[in-house]
Amino acid sequence: MIGFYDYTVILTYLSLLSACAGIIISLAGPGHPYIGTFFLLVCGLCDAFDGKVARRKKDRTEAEKAFGIQIDSLSDLVAFGVLPVAIGAAMLRWSPIMYWLGENCPKWAYAAVDVLLIAILILYALAALIRLAYFNVTEEERQRVESGARKYYQGMPVTTVSLIFPFIQLLQYIIPADVTMMYFATAVICGLAFLMPVQIRKPGLRGILLMVAIGAVEFALMLVGRLLK
């Protein structure tokens, strides 16, 4: 079979499987956005360590390295680009436009807002695609002239949303107001942050462990919220 199947890509493959499960569950039936968010957190956990696991294999061929870069970004596009879109679409089923505009609002206003929110989700996915493609190009160029892992990112990494969007969802259990519009506003901010030419230092092991701890807390709190709801 074509492709590579050693331990260096297992976490990447698991992230994709989690993302696909989250997309399907989010959009199944009436929509299950909060359950889909659990899978987003799992994707973030897998991504936190996939690079470090891959770099432990010292005898990787150039083809294996190039494959790792491509497969990681392709998986990230589904996990952190498409899955948040599916979660947002599911949230609209739970919080219809009528809830925000009122029953006496003209029909054209419902349609206009609906189109706007759908456009936000589509443009968010486009921003994630551009961000990941740009990363691939610059990473290939960087590896031609220097070795080791990169120290800085250009723009906010798409993987950051694995902590941001669950936090927005978690607010639903804390504040009485519906957080759907906050989710969409966050999608706009994140999409712009993906493309901003700002240097962000890549976290070391301590930073990664801190983010994993934050994700674990979000997972636990959301689980408790679901069980008590």
Order of alpha helices (4+ residues) and beta strands (2+ residues): alpha-alpha-alpha-alpha-alpha-alpha-beta-alpha-alpha-beta-alpha
